[in-house]
């Protein structure tokens, strides 16, 4: 996920992999951009062979496209992929909610409370016009959704949802605007329903939340 804390056990390749991935999701490396190996080598301070391996890894998430002998480019953005990612996110997140609500304990509830507190603080500043808080919001948004499903007891499900969430987030970053009060209201409702362990209510909110995000991105005119 974006803005992960550096793990001392990470290798140089791990760090660069995360940096390039974040640059793609944030839009710093925009859809369709050619990734020139010599320039990327200098930018990320890593050797060509390691860089090739990293870019090949990113192709498995459909964030990078390999062009044979011509190198690599950032995967294009499309309405079709946005809709596919939205559908997949709904399937994964709602399934994880059902598992988490059944297994969650007091520590799980505490993670949700703390995550929502941070997210709500960032959202209040965004609503007040402080766009510098966007980076915080991106991180806290995932931490909140992650906290809700964190008791699902499936590392594979969490990892897959994280990847889909990031790819879906890339489209929101391309839209370059915050959805405003409706998204804040969704998060407040999700918080309340999670604490009550209302599976039906929470899954309904997730479906609406994701679909509203799709509508927001499409209305931005950035995706064709």
C-alpha positions as a Markdown table, in Angstrom:
| # | Residue | x | y | z |
|---|---|---|---|---|
| 1 | Unk | 0.0 | 0.0 | 0.0 |
| 2 | Unk | 1.1 | 3.6 | -0.5 |
| 3 | Unk | 3.3 | 5.2 | 2.1 |
| 4 | Unk | 4.4 | 2.1 | 3.8 |
| 5 | Unk | 6.8 | 2.5 | 6.7 |
| 6 | Unk | 10.3 | 1.3 | 5.7 |
| 7 | Unk | 11.1 | -2.2 | 7.0 |
| 8 | Unk | 14.7 | -2.6 | 8.1 |
| 9 | Unk | 14.7 | -6.1 | 6.6 |
| 10 | Unk | 13.9 | -4.7 | 3.1 |
| 11 | Unk | 16.5 | -5.1 | 0.4 |
| 12 | Unk | 17.4 | -2.3 | -2.0 |
| 13 | Unk | 15.3 | -4.0 | -4.6 |
| 14 | Unk | 12.4 | -4.2 | -2.2 |
| 15 | Unk | 12.6 | -0.5 | -1.5 |
| 16 | Unk | 12.9 | 0.4 | -5.2 |
| 17 | Unk | 10.0 | -1.9 | -6.1 |
| 18 | Unk | 7.9 | 0.0 | -3.5 |
| 19 | Unk | 9.0 | 3.4 | -4.8 |
| 20 | Unk | 8.2 | 2.6 | -8.4 |
| 21 | Unk | 4.9 | 1.1 | -7.4 |
| 22 | Unk | 4.0 | 4.2 | -5.4 |
| 23 | Unk | 5.0 | 6.4 | -8.3 |
| 24 | Unk | 2.7 | 4.5 | -10.6 |
| 25 | Unk | -0.3 | 4.6 | -8.2 |
| 26 | Unk | 0.2 | 8.2 | -7.3 |
| 27 | Unk | 0.3 | 9.2 | -11.0 |
| 28 | Unk | 3.9 | 10.5 | -10.8 |
| 29 | Unk | 4.5 | 7.9 | -13.5 |
| 30 | Unk | 1.3 | 8.4 | -15.5 |
| 31 | Unk | -0.5 | 5.8 | -17.6 |
| 32 | Unk | 1.2 | 5.0 | -20.8 |
| 33 | Unk | 4.5 | 6.5 | -19.8 |
| 34 | Unk | 7.6 | 4.9 | -21.2 |
| 35 | Unk | 10.0 | 3.6 | -18.5 |
| 36 | Unk | 13.5 | 4.3 | -19.9 |
| 37 | Unk | 15.9 | 2.0 | -18.1 |
| 38 | Unk | 18.9 | 4.3 | -18.1 |
| 39 | Unk | 16.8 | 7.2 | -16.7 |
| 40 | Unk | 15.1 | 5.0 | -14.2 |
| 41 | Unk | 18.5 | 3.5 | -13.2 |
| 42 | Unk | 19.6 | 7.0 | -12.2 |
| 43 | Unk | 16.4 | 8.1 | -10.6 |
| 44 | Unk | 16.0 | 5.0 | -8.4 |
| 45 | Unk | 19.8 | 4.3 | -7.9 |
| 46 | Unk | 19.7 | 0.7 | -8.9 |
| 47 | Unk | 21.3 | -1.5 | -11.5 |
| 48 | Unk | 19.7 | -2.3 | -14.8 |
| 49 | Unk | 19.3 | -6.0 | -14.2 |
| 50 | Unk | 17.6 | -5.5 | -10.8 |
| 51 | Unk | 15.5 | -2.8 | -12.4 |
| 52 | Unk | 14.3 | -5.2 | -15.1 |
| 53 | Unk | 13.4 | -7.8 | -12.4 |
| 54 | Unk | 11.4 | -5.1 | -10.5 |
| 55 | Unk | 9.5 | -4.0 | -13.6 |
| 56 | Unk | 8.8 | -7.6 | -14.4 |
| 57 | Unk | 7.3 | -8.1 | -11.0 |
| 58 | Unk | 5.1 | -5.1 | -11.5 |
| 59 | Unk | 3.7 | -6.7 | -14.7 |
| 60 | Unk | 2.1 | -9.4 | -12.5 |
| 61 | Unk | -0.1 | -6.7 | -11.0 |
| 62 | Unk | -0.9 | -5.1 | -14.4 |
| 63 | Unk | 0.8 | -1.9 | -13.3 |
| 64 | Unk | 3.5 | -2.2 | -15.9 |
| 65 | Unk | 3.4 | -3.6 | -19.5 |
| 66 | Unk | 6.4 | -5.3 | -21.0 |
| 67 | Unk | 7.0 | -4.4 | -24.6 |
| 68 | Unk | 9.5 | -7.1 | -25.6 |
| 69 | Unk | 12.7 | -5.6 | -26.8 |
| 70 | Unk | 11.3 | -2.1 | -26.5 |
| 71 | Unk | 11.3 | -2.1 | -22.7 |
| 72 | Unk | 8.5 | -1.3 | -20.3 |
| 73 | Unk | 5.7 | 1.3 | -20.0 |
| 74 | Unk | 3.2 | 2.1 | -17.3 |
| 75 | Unk | -0.1 | 0.3 | -17.9 |
| 76 | Unk | -2.8 | 2.4 | -19.5 |
| 77 | Unk | -5.9 | 3.4 | -17.6 |
| 78 | Unk | -9.3 | 2.4 | -19.0 |
| 79 | Unk | -12.9 | 2.5 | -18.1 |
| 80 | Unk | -13.0 | -1.2 | -18.5 |
| 81 | Unk | -10.3 | -1.9 | -16.0 |
| 82 | Unk | -11.8 | 0.6 | -13.5 |
| 83 | Unk | -15.1 | -1.3 | -13.6 |
| 84 | Unk | -13.4 | -4.6 | -13.3 |
| 85 | Unk | -11.3 | -3.4 | -10.3 |
| 86 | Unk | -14.4 | -2.0 | -8.6 |
| 87 | Unk | -16.3 | -5.3 | -9.0 |
| 88 | Unk | -13.3 | -7.3 | -7.7 |
| 89 | Unk | -12.8 | -5.0 | -4.8 |
| 90 | Unk | -16.5 | -5.3 | -3.8 |
| 91 | Unk | -16.3 | -9.1 | -3.9 |
| 92 | Unk | -13.1 | -9.3 | -1.9 |
| 93 | Unk | -13.9 | -6.6 | 0.7 |
| 94 | Unk | -17.4 | -7.8 | 1.4 |
| 95 | Unk | -16.2 | -11.3 | 1.8 |
| 96 | Unk | -13.5 | -10.2 | 4.2 |
| 97 | Unk | -16.0 | -8.1 | 6.2 |
| 98 | Unk | -18.1 | -11.2 | 6.8 |
| 99 | Unk | -15.1 | -13.2 | 8.1 |
| 100 | Unk | -13.7 | -10.3 | 10.2 |
| 101 | Unk | -17.0 | -9.4 | 11.9 |
| 102 | Unk | -17.4 | -13.1 | 13.0 |
| 103 | Unk | -13.9 | -13.3 | 14.4 |
| 104 | Unk | -13.1 | -9.8 | 15.6 |
| 105 | Unk | -12.1 | -9.2 | 19.2 |
| 106 | Unk | -11.6 | -6.1 | 21.4 |
| 107 | Unk | -8.1 | -5.4 | 19.9 |
| 108 | Unk | -9.8 | -5.5 | 16.4 |
| 109 | Unk | -12.3 | -2.9 | 17.5 |
| 110 | Unk | -9.5 | -0.8 | 18.9 |
| 111 | Unk | -7.7 | -0.8 | 15.5 |
| 112 | Unk | -10.9 | 0.4 | 13.8 |
| 113 | Unk | -11.5 | 3.2 | 16.3 |
| 114 | Unk | -7.9 | 4.4 | 15.9 |
| 115 | Unk | -7.9 | 4.2 | 12.2 |
| 116 | Unk | -11.2 | 6.0 | 11.9 |
| 117 | Unk | -9.9 | 8.8 | 14.2 |
| 118 | Unk | -6.9 | 9.4 | 12.0 |
| 119 | Unk | -9.0 | 9.3 | 8.8 |
| 120 | Unk | -11.7 | 11.6 | 10.1 |
| 121 | Unk | -9.0 | 14.1 | 11.2 |
| 122 | Unk | -7.5 | 14.2 | 7.8 |
| 123 | Unk | -10.9 | 14.5 | 6.1 |
| 124 | Unk | -11.9 | 17.4 | 8.3 |
| 125 | Unk | -8.9 | 19.3 | 7.1 |
| 126 | Unk | -9.6 | 18.3 | 3.5 |
| 127 | Unk | -13.2 | 19.6 | 3.8 |
| 128 | Unk | -11.8 | 22.8 | 5.1 |
| 129 | Unk | -9.7 | 23.2 | 2.0 |
| 130 | Unk | -6.3 | 22.0 | 3.1 |
| 131 | Unk | -5.3 | 20.0 | 0.0 |
| 132 | Unk | -1.9 | 19.3 | 1.6 |
| 133 | Unk | -3.6 | 16.6 | 3.6 |
| 134 | Unk | -4.4 | 14.5 | 0.5 |
| 135 | Unk | -1.3 | 12.3 | 1.0 |
| 136 | Unk | -2.4 | 11.6 | 4.6 |
| 137 | Unk | -5.9 | 10.8 | 3.5 |
| 138 | Unk | -4.7 | 8.3 | 0.9 |
| 139 | Unk | -2.8 | 6.4 | 3.6 |
| 140 | Unk | -5.4 | 6.7 | 6.3 |
| 141 | Unk | -8.2 | 5.6 | 3.9 |
| 142 | Unk | -6.5 | 2.3 | 3.3 |
| 143 | Unk | -5.6 | 1.9 | 7.0 |
| 144 | Unk | -9.3 | 2.3 | 7.9 |
| 145 | Unk | -10.5 | -0.2 | 5.3 |
| 146 | Unk | -7.7 | -2.6 | 6.3 |
| 147 | Unk | -8.6 | -2.3 | 10.0 |
| 148 | Unk | -12.2 | -3.3 | 9.3 |
| 149 | Unk | -11.2 | -6.5 | 7.6 |
| 150 | Unk | -8.0 | -7.2 | 9.5 |
| 151 | Unk | -9.6 | -10.0 | 11.6 |
| 152 | Unk | -10.5 | -12.1 | 8.5 |
| 153 | Unk | -7.6 | -14.4 | 9.3 |
| 154 | Unk | -6.5 | -14.8 | 5.7 |
| 155 | Unk | -3.2 | -13.4 | 4.7 |
| 156 | Unk | -3.9 | -14.2 | 1.0 |
| 157 | Unk | -7.2 | -12.4 | 1.0 |
| 158 | Unk | -5.6 | -9.3 | 2.7 |
| 159 | Unk | -2.7 | -9.2 | 0.2 |
| 160 | Unk | -5.0 | -9.6 | -2.8 |
| 161 | Unk | -7.4 | -6.9 | -1.5 |
| 162 | Unk | -4.5 | -4.6 | -0.9 |
| 163 | Unk | -3.3 | -5.0 | -4.5 |
| 164 | Unk | -6.7 | -4.4 | -5.9 |
| 165 | Unk | -7.3 | -1.4 | -3.6 |
| 166 | Unk | -4.1 | 0.2 | -4.8 |
| 167 | Unk | -4.9 | -0.3 | -8.5 |
| 168 | Unk | -8.4 | 1.1 | -7.8 |
| 169 | Unk | -6.8 | 4.0 | -6.0 |
| 170 | Unk | -4.7 | 4.9 | -9.0 |
| 171 | Unk | -7.8 | 5.9 | -10.8 |
| 172 | Unk | -8.8 | 8.2 | -8.0 |
| 173 | Unk | -5.4 | 9.8 | -8.1 |
| 174 | Unk | -5.9 | 10.4 | -11.8 |
| 175 | Unk | -9.2 | 12.2 | -11.1 |
| 176 | Unk | -7.2 | 14.7 | -8.9 |
| 177 | Unk | -10.1 | 15.6 | -6.6 |
| 178 | Unk | -11.5 | 14.7 | -3.3 |
| 179 | Unk | -15.1 | 13.4 | -3.2 |
| 180 | Unk | -16.0 | 15.5 | -0.3 |
| 181 | Unk | -18.7 | 15.1 | 2.4 |
| 182 | Unk | -20.4 | 11.9 | 0.8 |
| 183 | Unk | -17.2 | 9.9 | 1.2 |
| 184 | Unk | -16.8 | 11.2 | 4.8 |
| 185 | Unk | -20.3 | 10.2 | 5.6 |
| 186 | Unk | -19.7 | 6.7 | 4.1 |
| 187 | Unk | -16.7 | 6.2 | 6.3 |
| 188 | Unk | -18.6 | 7.3 | 9.4 |
| 189 | Unk | -21.4 | 4.8 | 8.7 |
| 190 | Unk | -18.9 | 2.1 | 8.0 |
| 191 | Unk | -17.2 | 2.8 | 11.3 |
| 192 | Unk | -20.6 | 2.6 | 13.2 |
| 193 | Unk | -21.7 | -0.6 | 11.4 |
| 194 | Unk | -18.4 | -2.3 | 12.0 |
| 195 | Unk | -18.5 | -1.6 | 15.7 |
| 196 | Unk | -22.0 | -3.1 | 15.7 |
| 197 | Unk | -20.8 | -6.0 | 13.5 |
| 198 | Unk | -23.7 | -5.3 | 11.1 |
| 199 | Unk | -22.5 | -7.4 | 8.1 |
| 200 | Unk | -25.5 | -6.6 | 5.9 |
| 201 | Unk | -25.3 | -2.9 | 6.5 |
| 202 | Unk | -21.5 | -2.7 | 6.1 |
| 203 | Unk | -21.4 | -4.7 | 2.9 |
| 204 | Unk | -24.2 | -2.5 | 1.5 |
| 205 | Unk | -22.2 | 0.6 | 2.3 |
| 206 | Unk | -19.0 | -0.8 | 0.7 |
| 207 | Unk | -20.9 | -1.5 | -2.6 |
| 208 | Unk | -22.3 | 2.0 | -2.6 |
| 209 | Unk | -19.0 | 3.5 | -1.6 |
| 210 | Unk | -17.1 | 1.8 | -4.4 |
| 211 | Unk | -19.7 | 2.6 | -7.0 |
| 212 | Unk | -19.7 | 6.2 | -6.0 |
| 213 | Unk | -16.0 | 6.2 | -6.4 |
| 214 | Unk | -16.3 | 4.9 | -9.9 |
| 215 | Unk | -18.9 | 7.5 | -10.8 |
| 216 | Unk | -16.6 | 10.2 | -9.4 |
| 217 | Unk | -13.6 | 9.1 | -11.5 |
| 218 | Unk | -15.7 | 8.8 | -14.7 |
| 219 | Unk | -17.2 | 12.3 | -14.2 |
| 220 | Unk | -13.7 | 13.7 | -13.9 |
| 221 | Unk | -13.3 | 13.1 | -17.6 |
| 222 | Unk | -9.8 | 11.7 | -17.0 |
| 223 | Unk | -10.7 | 8.1 | -18.1 |
| 224 | Unk | -12.0 | 7.1 | -21.5 |
